[in-house]
């Protein structure tokens, strides 16, 4: 998502374009994650489409009940995708129907991050055969991102000041324009996911929230 702030009218902005300092600013905030979002699910195969659906539904219900017994609220277990599709074999150049696959992927929110490994183990023991993703994140990431955004704007202003000082010119501390460029969060590695499932140990560290802006400042000689 990109925002551009132009406090001047088009004529004044064109002057800014002629004599300006353009800089990038970066802000970084570290925060402890307070929730874990796990993508996991059940994939089943069978020769018959109705049978594969029934089997998947049966295992999925068992899985959901086990997660709830482990302390996960039903409101924190949501279906992110569900599909049934045919599988084919190729024999002598011919496409032959070999069966059907049903996939039911759940998004599970764990509010006690210390239990993330336990939840994954419980899921695997109760029929989950897909562990797609584990995100250590924040319930309200916007607050931390706005802090990073403020730091990015300050960083841009400091860079513009340094350039103006080097040029021995004065500059307007109010930018002609500011464009929000990007945001990023440091993800958990695939290796980390496998460790969680194997050991139930959770040591996520801190989340790094990064905001970047591009700013233009008018200067006078």
MIDOSE-1310 file (N, C-alpha, C; in nm, 2 decimals, decimal comma, always signed):
residues 221
xxxx	+0,09/-0,12/+0,00/+0,00/+0,00/+0,00/+0,09/+0,12/+0,00; +0,06/+0,22/-0,09/+0,15/+0,34/-0,10/+0,07/+0,47/-0,08; +0,13/+0,56/-0,01/+0,06/+0,69/+0,01/+0,16/+0,79/-0,03; +0,11/+0,90/-0,10/+0,20/+1,01/-0,13/+0,13/+1,14/-0,08
xxxx	+0,22/+1,22/-0,01/+0,17/+1,34/+0,05/+0,23/+1,46/-0,02; +0,15/+1,54/-0,08/+0,20/+1,66/-0,15/+0,14/+1,78/-0,09; +0,20/+1,85/+0,01/+0,15/+1,96/+0,07/+0,14/+2,09/-0,01; +0,21/+2,09/-0,13/+0,22/+2,21/-0,21/+0,13/+2,19/-0,34
xxxx	+0,09/+2,30/-0,40/+0,02/+2,29/-0,53/+0,12/+2,25/-0,64; +0,06/+2,22/-0,76/+0,14/+2,17/-0,87/+0,26/+2,26/-0,91; +0,23/+2,40/-0,90/+0,34/+2,49/-0,94/+0,46/+2,48/-0,85; +0,42/+2,49/-0,72/+0,53/+2,48/-0,62/+0,60/+2,35/-0,62
xxxx	+0,52/+2,24/-0,65/+0,59/+2,11/-0,65/+0,68/+2,10/-0,77; +0,65/+2,17/-0,88/+0,74/+2,16/-0,99/+0,87/+2,23/-0,96; +0,87/+2,34/-0,88/+0,99/+2,40/-0,83/+1,07/+2,31/-0,74; +1,00/+2,23/-0,66/+1,07/+2,13/-0,58/+1,14/+2,03/-0,66
xxxx	+1,08/+1,99/-0,77/+1,14/+1,90/-0,86/+1,27/+1,95/-0,92; +1,27/+2,08/-0,94/+1,39/+2,14/-1,00/+1,51/+2,15/-0,90; +1,48/+2,18/-0,78/+1,59/+2,20/-0,68/+1,55/+2,12/-0,55; +1,58/+2,00/-0,54/+1,54/+1,92/-0,43/+1,64/+1,82/-0,39
xxxx	+1,63/+1,77/-0,27/+1,71/+1,66/-0,22/+1,62/+1,54/-0,20; +1,65/+1,43/-0,27/+1,56/+1,31/-0,26/+1,64/+1,20/-0,18; +1,58/+1,15/-0,07/+1,65/+1,05/+0,02/+1,55/+0,94/+0,05; +1,61/+0,83/+0,09/+1,53/+0,72/+0,15/+1,55/+0,71/+0,30
xxxx	+1,45/+0,68/+0,37/+1,45/+0,66/+0,51/+1,41/+0,52/+0,55; +1,48/+0,47/+0,66/+1,44/+0,33/+0,70/+1,43/+0,33/+0,85; +1,32/+0,27/+0,90/+1,29/+0,26/+1,04/+1,28/+0,11/+1,08; +1,34/+0,07/+1,18/+1,33/-0,07/+1,23/+1,29/-0,08/+1,37
xxxx	+1,19/-0,16/+1,40/+1,14/-0,18/+1,54/+1,14/-0,33/+1,56; +1,19/-0,37/+1,68/+1,19/-0,51/+1,72/+1,08/-0,53/+1,83; +1,01/-0,64/+1,82/+0,90/-0,66/+1,91/+0,89/-0,81/+1,94; +0,85/-0,85/+2,06/+0,83/-0,99/+2,09/+0,70/-1,03/+2,03
xxxx	+0,69/-1,15/+1,96/+0,57/-1,20/+1,91/+0,47/-1,23/+2,02; +0,34/-1,21/+2,00/+0,25/-1,25/+2,11/+0,14/-1,35/+2,06; +0,15/-1,39/+1,93/+0,06/-1,50/+1,88/+0,14/-1,58/+1,78; +0,10/-1,70/+1,76/+0,15/-1,79/+1,65/+0,04/-1,83/+1,56
xxxx	+0,05/-1,82/+1,43/-0,05/-1,86/+1,33/+0,01/-1,98/+1,26; -0,05/-2,09/+1,27/+0,00/-2,22/+1,20/-0,10/-2,26/+1,09; -0,04/-2,28/+0,98/-0,12/-2,34/+0,86/-0,09/-2,49/+0,86; -0,20/-2,57/+0,88/-0,18/-2,71/+0,88/-0,31/-2,78/+0,83
xxxx	-0,30/-2,91/+0,80/-0,42/-2,97/+0,74/-0,41/-3,11/+0,72; -0,52/-3,16/+0,65/-0,53/-3,30/+0,62/-0,55/-3,32/+0,47; -0,47/-3,41/+0,42/-0,48/-3,45/+0,28/-0,51/-3,60/+0,27; -0,61/-3,64/+0,20/-0,65/-3,78/+0,19/-0,67/-3,82/+0,04
xxxx	-0,65/-3,95/+0,01/-0,66/-4,00/-0,12/-0,75/-4,12/-0,12; -0,83/-4,14/-0,23/-0,92/-4,26/-0,24/-0,96/-4,27/-0,39; -1,01/-4,38/-0,42/-1,05/-4,41/-0,56/-1,19/-4,34/-0,59; -1,27/-4,32/-0,48/-1,40/-4,27/-0,50/-1,41/-4,12/-0,44
xxxx	-1,47/-4,03/-0,51/-1,48/-3,89/-0,47/-1,56/-3,87/-0,34; -1,66/-3,95/-0,32/-1,74/-3,94/-0,20/-1,67/-4,00/-0,08; -1,60/-4,11/-0,10/-1,52/-4,17/+0,00/-1,40/-4,08/+0,05; -1,34/-4,02/-0,05/-1,22/-3,94/-0,01/-1,27/-3,81/+0,07
xxxx	-1,39/-3,76/+0,04/-1,45/-3,65/+0,11/-1,48/-3,70/+0,25; -1,55/-3,81/+0,26/-1,59/-3,86/+0,40/-1,47/-3,89/+0,49; -1,37/-3,95/+0,43/-1,25/-3,98/+0,51/-1,18/-3,85/+0,55; -1,17/-3,75/+0,47/-1,11/-3,62/+0,50/-1,19/-3,55/+0,61
xxxx	-1,32/-3,55/+0,60/-1,41/-3,49/+0,70/-1,39/-3,56/+0,83; -1,39/-3,69/+0,83/-1,37/-3,76/+0,96/-1,24/-3,73/+1,03; -1,13/-3,73/+0,96/-1,00/-3,69/+1,02/-1,00/-3,55/+1,06; -1,05/-3,46/+0,98/-1,05/-3,32/+1,01/-1,13/-3,29/+1,14
xxxx	-1,24/-3,36/+1,16/-1,32/-3,34/+1,28/-1,24/-3,38/+1,40; -1,17/-3,50/+1,38/-1,09/-3,55/+1,49/-0,98/-3,45/+1,53; -0,92/-3,39/+1,42/-0,81/-3,30/+1,44/-0,86/-3,17/+1,51; -0,97/-3,12/+1,47/-1,02/-3,00/+1,53/-1,06/-3,02/+1,68
xxxx	-1,12/-3,13/+1,71/-1,16/-3,17/+1,84/-1,03/-3,18/+1,93; -0,92/-3,24/+1,88/-0,80/-3,25/+1,95/-0,74/-3,11/+1,98; -0,74/-3,03/+1,88/-0,69/-2,89/+1,90/-0,77/-2,81/+2,01; -0,90/-2,83/+2,01/-0,98/-2,77/+2,11/-0,95/-2,82/+2,25
xxxx	-0,93/-2,95/+2,26/-0,89/-3,01/+2,39/-0,75/-2,96/+2,43; -0,67/-2,92/+2,34/-0,54/-2,87/+2,37/-0,54/-2,72/+2,41; -0,66/-2,66/+2,41/-0,68/-2,53/+2,46/-0,70/-2,42/+2,35; -0,71/-2,46/+2,23/-0,73/-2,37/+2,12/-0,88/-2,34/+2,11
xxxx	-0,92/-2,21/+2,11/-1,06/-2,18/+2,09/-1,11/-2,21/+1,95; -1,24/-2,25/+1,94/-1,30/-2,28/+1,81/-1,29/-2,16/+1,72; -1,30/-2,04/+1,78/-1,30/-1,92/+1,69/-1,16/-1,90/+1,63; -1,06/-1,97/+1,69/-0,92/-1,95/+1,64/-0,88/-2,06/+1,55
xxxx	-0,97/-2,14/+1,51/-0,95/-2,25/+1,41/-1,04/-2,22/+1,29; -0,98/-2,19/+1,17/-1,06/-2,15/+1,06/-1,01/-2,23/+0,93; -1,10/-2,26/+0,84/-1,06/-2,32/+0,72/-1,01/-2,22/+0,62; -0,88/-2,24/+0,58/-0,83/-2,14/+0,48/-0,84/-2,19/+0,34
xxxx	-0,85/-2,33/+0,32/-0,88/-2,38/+0,18/-0,94/-2,52/+0,20; -1,02/-2,56/+0,10/-1,08/-2,69/+0,09/-1,10/-2,73/-0,05; -1,05/-2,84/-0,09/-1,06/-2,88/-0,23/-1,06/-3,03/-0,25; -1,13/-3,08/-0,36/-1,13/-3,22/-0,40/-1,10/-3,22/-0,55
xxxx	-1,00/-3,29/-0,59/-0,96/-3,29/-0,73/-0,92/-3,43/-0,78; -0,93/-3,46/-0,90/-0,90/-3,59/-0,96/-0,75/-3,60/-0,98; -0,70/-3,73/-0,97/-0,56/-3,76/-0,99/-0,55/-3,85/-1,12; -0,45/-3,83/-1,20/-0,44/-3,91/-1,32/-0,30/-3,97/-1,34
xxxx	-0,30/-4,09/-1,40/-0,18/-4,16/-1,44/-0,17/-4,15/-1,59; -0,05/-4,16/-1,64/-0,03/-4,16/-1,79/+0,03/-4,29/-1,82; -0,05/-4,37/-1,90/+0,00/-4,50/-1,94/-0,01/-4,51/-2,10; +0,11/-4,54/-2,16/+0,12/-4,54/-2,30/+0,06/-4,42/-2,37
xxxx	+0,09/-4,30/-2,31/+0,04/-4,18/-2,36/-0,10/-4,15/-2,34; -0,17/-4,23/-2,26/-0,31/-4,21/-2,23/-0,33/-4,16/-2,09; -0,42/-4,07/-2,07/-0,45/-4,02/-1,93/-0,56/-4,10/-1,87; -0,53/-4,17/-1,76/-0,62/-4,25/-1,69/-0,65/-4,20/-1,55
xxxx	-0,77/-4,20/-1,51/-0,81/-4,15/-1,38/-0,76/-4,26/-1,28; -0,69/-4,21/-1,18/-0,63/-4,30/-1,08/-0,70/-4,29/-0,94; -0,77/-4,18/-0,92/-0,83/-4,16/-0,79/-0,86/-4,01/-0,76; -0,88/-3,98/-0,64/-0,92/-3,84/-0,60/-0,84/-3,80/-0,47
xxxx	-0,81/-3,67/-0,46/-0,74/-3,62/-0,35/-0,83/-3,51/-0,28; -0,84/-3,51/-0,15/-0,91/-3,41/-0,08/-0,82/-3,34/+0,01; -0,82/-3,21/+0,01/-0,73/-3,13/+0,10/-0,81/-3,03/+0,18; -0,79/-3,03/+0,31/-0,86/-2,94/+0,40/-0,75/-2,87/+0,49
xxxx	-0,72/-2,74/+0,46/-0,62/-2,67/+0,53/-0,68/-2,57/+0,63; -0,63/-2,58/+0,75/-0,67/-2,49/+0,86/-0,57/-2,39/+0,90; -0,62/-2,27/+0,94/-0,54/-2,17/+1,00/-0,57/-2,17/+1,15; -0,47/-2,20/+1,23/-0,48/-2,22/+1,37/-0,40/-2,10/+1,44
xxxx	-0,47/-2,03/+1,52/-0,41/-1,92/+1,60/-0,38/-1,97/+1,74; -0,26/-1,96/+1,78/-0,21/-2,00/+1,91/-0,18/-1,88/+1,99; -0,25/-1,85/+2,10/-0,23/-1,73/+2,17/-0,13/-1,74/+2,28; -0,09/-1,86/+2,32/+0,02/-1,88/+2,41/+0,13/-1,94/+2,32
xxxx	+0,23/-1,86/+2,29/+0,33/-1,90/+2,19/+0,42/-2,02/+2,25; +0,42/-2,03/+2,38/+0,50/-2,14/+2,44/+0,44/-2,28/+2,40; +0,31/-2,28/+2,36/+0,24/-2,40/+2,33/+0,24/-2,43/+2,18; +0,31/-2,36/+2,10/+0,31/-2,38/+1,96/+0,36/-2,52/+1,92
xxxx	+0,47/-2,56/+1,98/+0,53/-2,69/+1,95/+0,43/-2,80/+1,99; +0,37/-2,78/+2,11/+0,28/-2,88/+2,16/+0,16/-2,89/+2,06; +0,11/-2,78/+2,01/-0,01/-2,78/+1,92/+0,03/-2,85/+1,79; +0,15/-2,83/+1,74/+0,19/-2,90/+1,62/+0,19/-3,05/+1,64
xxxx	+0,25/-3,09/+1,75/+0,26/-3,23/+1,78/+0,12/-3,29/+1,80; +0,04/-3,22/+1,87/-0,10/-3,27/+1,88/-0,17/-3,29/+1,75; -0,15/-3,19/+1,66/-0,21/-3,20/+1,53/-0,16/-3,32/+1,45; -0,03/-3,34/+1,45/+0,03/-3,45/+1,38/-0,02/-3,58/+1,43
xxxx	-0,03/-3,59/+1,56/-0,08/-3,72/+1,63/-0,23/-3,74/+1,60; -0,30/-3,64/+1,55/-0,44/-3,66/+1,53/-0,48/-3,64/+1,39; -0,39/-3,67/+1,30/-0,43/-3,68/+1,15/-0,37/-3,57/+1,06; -0,32/-3,46/+1,12/-0,26/-3,36/+1,03/-0,14/-3,42/+0,96
xxxx	-0,14/-3,41/+0,82/-0,02/-3,46/+0,75/+0,03/-3,35/+0,66; -0,01/-3,23/+0,68/+0,04/-3,11/+0,61/+0,07/-3,00/+0,72; +0,20/-2,96/+0,73/+0,23/-2,84/+0,81/+0,30/-2,74/+0,72; +0,22/-2,65/+0,68/+0,26/-2,56/+0,57/+0,34/-2,44/+0,61
xxxx	+0,30/-2,38/+0,73/+0,36/-2,25/+0,76/+0,34/-2,22/+0,91; +0,44/-2,16/+0,97/+0,43/-2,12/+1,11/+0,47/-1,97/+1,12; +0,39/-1,88/+1,16/+0,42/-1,74/+1,17/+0,41/-1,70/+1,31; +0,53/-1,65/+1,36/+0,53/-1,58/+1,49/+0,50/-1,43/+1,46
xxxx	+0,39/-1,38/+1,51/+0,35/-1,25/+1,47/+0,29/-1,17/+1,58; +0,23/-1,06/+1,55/+0,17/-0,97/+1,65/+0,02/-0,96/+1,63; -0,05/-0,96/+1,74/-0,20/-0,94/+1,73/-0,23/-0,81/+1,67; -0,16/-0,70/+1,71/-0,18/-0,57/+1,65/-0,04/-0,52/+1,60
xxxx	-0,01/-0,56/+1,47/+0,12/-0,52/+1,41/+0,12/-0,38/+1,37; +0,00/-0,32/+1,35/-0,01/-0,18/+1,30/+0,06/-0,08/+1,40; +0,04/-0,11/+1,53/+0,10/-0,02/+1,63/+0,26/-0,01/+1,61; +0,32/-0,13/+1,60/+0,46/-0,14/+1,59/+0,51/-0,09/+1,45
xxxx	+0,43/-0,11/+1,35/+0,47/-0,06/+1,22/+0,47/+0,09/+1,21; +0,37/+0,15/+1,28/+0,36/+0,30/+1,28/+0,48/+0,36/+1,35; +0,53/+0,29/+1,46/+0,66/+0,33/+1,52/+0,77/+0,32/+1,43; +0,78/+0,22/+1,35/+0,89/+0,20/+1,25/+0,88/+0,31/+1,14
xxxx	+0,75/+0,34/+1,11/+0,73/+0,45/+1,00/+0,78/+0,58/+1,05; +0,76/+0,62/+1,18/+0,80/+0,74/+1,23/+0,96/+0,75/+1,23; +1,02/+0,64/+1,26/+1,17/+0,63/+1,26/+1,22/+0,65/+1,12; +1,15/+0,59/+1,02/+1,19/+0,60/+0,88/+1,18/+0,75/+0,83
xxxx	+1,08/+0,82/+0,87/+1,07/+0,96/+0,84/+1,18/+1,04/+0,90; +1,21/+1,02/+1,03/+1,32/+1,09/+1,10/+1,45/+1,06/+1,03; +1,47/+0,93/+0,99/+1,59/+0,89/+0,92/+1,61/+0,97/+0,79; +1,50/+0,98/+0,71/+1,51/+1,05/+0,59/+1,54/+1,20/+0,61
xxxx	+1,48/+1,26/+0,72/+1,51/+1,40/+0,75/+1,66/+1,42/+0,79; +1,71/+1,33/+0,86/+1,85/+1,34/+0,90/+1,95/+1,33/+0,78; +1,91/+1,24/+0,69/+2,00/+1,22/+0,57/+1,99/+1,35/+0,49; +1,87/+1,41/+0,47/+1,86/+1,53/+0,40/+1,94/+1,65/+0,46
xxxx	+1,94/+1,65/+0,60/+2,01/+1,75/+0,67/+2,16/+1,73/+0,65; +2,21/+1,61/+0,65/+2,35/+1,58/+0,62/+2,39/+1,63/+0,48; +2,31/+1,60/+0,38/+2,34/+1,64/+0,25/+2,34/+1,79/+0,23; +2,24/+1,86/+0,30/+2,23/+2,00/+0,29/+2,36/+2,07/+0,36
xxxx	+2,40/+2,01/+0,47/+2,52/+2,06/+0,54/+2,64/+2,05/+0,45; +2,65/+1,93/+0,38/+2,77/+1,91/+0,30/+2,77/+2,01/+0,18; +2,65/+2,04/+0,13/+2,64/+2,14/+0,02/+2,64/+2,28/+0,06; +2,64/+2,30/+0,20/+2,63/+2,44/+0,26/+2,51/+2,52/+0,20
xxxx	+2,40/+2,45/+0,21/+2,27/+2,52/+0,16/+2,17/+2,50/+0,27; +2,07/+2,58/+0,27/+1,96/+2,56/+0,37/+1,85/+2,48/+0,30; +1,77/+2,41/+0,38/+1,66/+2,33/+0,32/+1,54/+2,34/+0,41; +1,42/+2,32/+0,35/+1,30/+2,32/+0,41/+1,28/+2,19/+0,48
xxxx	+1,26/+2,19/+0,62/+1,25/+2,06/+0,69/+1,12/+1,99/+0,67; +1,02/+2,07/+0,61/+0,89/+2,00/+0,57/+0,91/+1,95/+0,43; +0,90/+1,82/+0,41/+0,92/+1,76/+0,28/+0,82/+1,80/+0,17; +0,86/+1,81/+0,05/+0,77/+1,83/-0,06/+0,68/+1,71/-0,08
xxxx	+0,74/+1,59/-0,06/+0,66/+1,47/-0,07/+0,72/+1,36/+0,01; +0,63/+1,27/+0,05/+0,68/+1,15/+0,12/+0,60/+1,03/+0,07; +0,67/+0,93/+0,03/+0,61/+0,81/-0,03/+0,65/+0,69/+0,06; +0,54/+0,62/+0,11/+0,57/+0,50/+0,19/+0,61/+0,39/+0,09
xxxx	+0,72/+0,33/+0,10/+0,77/+0,24/+0,00/+0,74/+0,09/+0,03; +0,77/+0,05/+0,15/+0,75/-0,09/+0,18/+0,74/-0,12/+0,33; +0,70/-0,24/+0,36/+0,70/-0,29/+0,50/+0,74/-0,44/+0,49; +0,81/-0,49/+0,59/+0,85/-0,63/+0,59/+0,86/-0,68/+0,73
xxxx	+0,84/-0,81/+0,75/+0,85/-0,88/+0,87/+0,95/-1,00/+0,85; +1,03/-1,02/+0,95/+1,12/-1,14/+0,94/+1,05/-1,27/+0,96; +1,05/-1,36/+0,86/+0,97/-1,48/+0,87/+1,05/-1,59/+0,95; +0,98/-1,69/+1,00/+1,05/-1,81/+1,06/+1,09/-1,90/+0,95
xxxx	+1,21/-1,96/+0,96/+1,26/-2,04/+0,85/+1,19/-2,18/+0,85; +1,20/-2,25/+0,73/+1,15/-2,38/+0,72/+1,21/-2,47/+0,82; +1,34/-2,46/+0,85/+1,41/-2,54/+0,94/+1,35/-2,52/+1,08; +1,31/-2,40/+1,11/+1,25/-2,37/+1,24/+1,12/-2,44/+1,26
xxxx	+1,04/-2,45/+1,15/+0,92/-2,52/+1,15/+0,94/-2,67/+1,19; +1,03/-2,73/+1,12/+1,06/-2,87/+1,14/+1,11/-2,90/+1,29; +1,19/-2,80/+1,34/+1,23/-2,81/+1,48/+1,12/-2,81/+1,58; +1,02/-2,72/+1,55/+0,90/-2,71/+1,63/+0,83/-2,84/+1,64
xxxx	+0,80/-2,90/+1,53/+0,73/-3,02/+1,52/+0,80/-3,14/+1,59; +0,94/-3,13/+1,58/+1,01/-3,24/+1,64/+1,04/-3,23/+1,79; +1,06/-3,11/+1,84/+1,10/-3,10/+1,98/+1,00/-3,03/+2,07; +0,90/-2,96/+2,01/+0,80/-2,89/+2,08/+0,87/-2,77/+2,15
xxxx	+0,99/-2,73/+2,12/+1,06/-2,62/+2,18/+1,03/-2,50/+2,10; +1,00/-2,39/+2,17/+0,97/-2,26/+2,10/+1,06/-2,15/+2,16; +1,15/-2,10/+2,07/+1,24/-1,99/+2,11/+1,24/-1,89/+1,99; +1,13/-1,82/+1,97/+1,11/-1,75/+1,84/+1,20/-1,62/+1,83
xxxx	+1,25/-1,57/+1,94/+1,32/-1,44/+1,93/+1,23/-1,33/+1,91; +1,28/-1,22/+1,84/+1,20/-1,10/+1,82/+1,17/-1,09/+1,67; +1,05/-1,02/+1,65/+1,01/-0,99/+1,51/+1,07/-0,86/+1,47; +1,12/-0,85/+1,35/+1,18/-0,72/+1,31/+1,08/-0,66/+1,21
xxxx	+1,03/-0,54/+1,24/+0,93/-0,47/+1,16/+1,01/-0,36/+1,09; +1,00/-0,35/+0,96/+1,08/-0,25/+0,88/+0,98/-0,17/+0,80; +1,00/-0,04/+0,81/+0,93/+0,06/+0,73/+1,03/+0,14/+0,65; +0,99/+0,17/+0,52/+1,08/+0,25/+0,44/+1,00/+0,36/+0,37
xxxx	+1,06/+0,48/+0,36/+1,00/+0,59/+0,29/+1,09/+0,66/+0,19; +1,04/+0,72/+0,09/+1,12/+0,81/+0,01/+1,07/+0,95/+0,03; +1,16/+1,05/+0,05/+1,12/+1,18/+0,08/+1,20/+1,28/+0,00; +1,13/+1,39/-0,04/+1,20/+1,50/-0,11/+1,19/+1,63/-0,03
xxxx	+1,30/+1,70/-0,02/+1,31/+1,82/+0,05/+1,36/+1,93/-0,05; +1,30/+2,05/-0,04/+1,34/+2,16/-0,12/+1,46/+2,23/-0,05; +1,56/+2,27/-0,13/+1,67/+2,35/-0,07/+1,69/+2,48/-0,15; +1,76/+2,57/-0,08/+1,78/+2,70/-0,14/+1,93/+2,73/-0,13
x	+1,99/+2,79/-0,24/+2,13/+2,82/-0,24/+2,15/+2,97/-0,19
